[in-house]
């Protein structure tokens, strides 16, 4: 299983506030509904279309205010993966966030998309940090 880790981002907000947003898929609807096709979300699950494929995700684990673990749901991406959003509380108004992706890729897939996955995870982390900072 390969691991991709984003750069760490500083968000000048309490970890509890960030966690309250990232721990529910339905909280993401305003931010992503117009950016992906067929977005649907509940507190626990979401689905959307990306490049013609339906992606289904579910919250597998939540530890407040430290992290959420997201995995593929049945009928979604045909790869074994887990995605963590990790929060580290530095002070009451300073939180560090990073994303970690564990994914099972065969050698061919690793060569084809490995570098793109690292870039994507960095972009996603930066986007989340920017959105959280803007809400402050």
C-alpha positions as CSV (number, residue, x, y, z in Angstrom):
1,X,0.0,0.0,0.0
2,X,1.4,3.4,-1.0
3,X,1.2,6.5,1.2
4,X,0.8,10.0,0.0
5,X,1.1,12.8,2.6
6,X,0.2,16.5,1.9
7,X,2.2,19.4,3.1
8,X,1.1,20.7,6.5
9,X,-1.1,23.8,6.5
10,X,-1.6,26.3,9.3
11,X,-5.2,27.3,10.0
12,X,-5.8,30.1,12.5
13,X,-8.9,28.6,13.9
14,X,-9.7,26.2,16.8
15,X,-9.3,22.5,15.9
16,X,-12.9,21.9,17.2
17,X,-14.4,24.3,14.6
18,X,-12.5,22.7,11.8
19,X,-13.4,19.3,12.9
20,X,-17.1,20.2,13.1
21,X,-17.0,21.0,9.4
22,X,-14.8,18.2,8.1
23,X,-16.5,15.4,10.1
24,X,-19.8,15.6,8.1
25,X,-20.1,15.2,4.3
26,X,-23.3,17.3,4.2
27,X,-21.3,20.3,5.5
28,X,-19.2,20.2,2.3
29,X,-22.3,20.6,0.0
30,X,-21.9,24.4,-0.4
31,X,-18.2,24.1,-1.3
32,X,-18.4,21.2,-3.8
33,X,-21.9,20.9,-5.2
34,X,-21.2,23.2,-8.1
35,X,-17.7,21.7,-8.8
36,X,-18.6,18.0,-9.3
37,X,-21.4,16.3,-11.1
38,X,-24.3,14.6,-9.3
39,X,-23.1,15.5,-5.7
40,X,-25.2,13.9,-3.0
41,X,-24.3,13.9,0.7
42,X,-25.5,12.8,4.1
43,X,-23.6,13.2,7.4
44,X,-22.0,9.8,6.8
45,X,-21.7,9.3,3.1
46,X,-21.3,11.1,-0.2
47,X,-21.3,10.3,-3.9
48,X,-20.4,12.2,-7.1
49,X,-19.2,11.7,-10.6
50,X,-15.6,12.4,-11.6
51,X,-14.5,11.8,-15.2
52,X,-17.4,9.6,-15.8
53,X,-16.9,7.4,-12.7
54,X,-19.2,7.4,-9.7
55,X,-17.3,7.9,-6.5
56,X,-18.9,6.8,-3.2
57,X,-17.2,7.7,0.1
58,X,-18.1,7.1,3.7
59,X,-16.8,8.3,7.1
60,X,-15.2,5.2,8.8
61,X,-13.7,6.8,11.9
62,X,-13.9,10.1,13.7
63,X,-11.8,11.1,16.7
64,X,-12.7,14.6,17.8
65,X,-10.9,17.0,17.2
66,X,-8.0,15.0,15.8
67,X,-9.0,13.3,12.6
68,X,-11.5,11.8,10.3
69,X,-10.9,8.7,8.2
70,X,-12.7,8.4,4.9
71,X,-12.9,5.2,2.8
72,X,-14.5,4.1,-0.4
73,X,-18.1,2.8,-0.1
74,X,-19.6,-0.2,-1.9
75,X,-19.9,0.3,-5.6
76,X,-17.5,3.2,-5.7
77,X,-13.8,3.3,-6.6
78,X,-12.5,-0.2,-7.4
79,X,-9.3,0.4,-5.4
80,X,-8.6,-0.2,-1.7
81,X,-7.9,3.2,-0.1
82,X,-8.2,5.2,3.1
83,X,-8.0,9.0,3.4
84,X,-7.3,10.8,6.7
85,X,-7.7,14.5,7.4
86,X,-5.5,15.0,10.4
87,X,-5.7,18.0,12.8
88,X,-3.0,19.0,15.3
89,X,-4.0,21.6,17.9
90,X,-1.1,24.0,18.5
91,X,-3.1,26.5,20.5
92,X,-6.7,27.6,20.9
93,X,-6.5,29.5,17.6
94,X,-3.8,27.7,15.7
95,X,-4.4,24.3,14.1
96,X,-2.1,22.3,11.7
97,X,-3.8,20.2,9.1
98,X,-2.5,17.6,6.7
99,X,-4.0,14.9,4.5
100,X,-2.8,11.3,4.3
101,X,-3.9,8.9,1.5
102,X,-3.2,5.1,1.7
103,X,-4.0,3.4,-1.5
104,X,-3.3,0.0,-3.1
105,X,-2.0,0.5,-6.6
106,X,-0.4,-2.1,-8.9
107,X,2.9,-1.1,-10.4
108,X,1.4,0.1,-13.7
109,X,-1.1,2.4,-11.9
110,X,1.6,3.6,-9.5
111,X,3.7,4.7,-12.5
112,X,0.8,6.3,-14.3
113,X,-0.9,8.2,-11.5
114,X,1.5,8.2,-8.5
115,X,2.9,11.6,-9.1
116,X,-0.6,13.0,-9.9
117,X,-1.9,11.7,-6.6
118,X,0.7,13.6,-4.7
119,X,-0.1,16.8,-6.5
120,X,-3.8,16.2,-6.0
121,X,-3.5,15.6,-2.3
122,X,-1.4,18.8,-1.9
123,X,-4.1,20.8,-3.8
124,X,-6.9,19.4,-1.8
125,X,-5.1,20.2,1.5
126,X,-4.4,23.7,0.3
127,X,-8.0,24.2,-0.8
128,X,-9.4,23.0,2.6
129,X,-7.0,25.2,4.5
130,X,-7.8,28.2,2.4
131,X,-11.6,27.7,2.8
132,X,-11.2,27.2,6.6
133,X,-9.1,30.3,6.9
134,X,-11.5,32.3,4.9
135,X,-14.3,31.5,7.3
136,X,-12.4,32.8,10.3
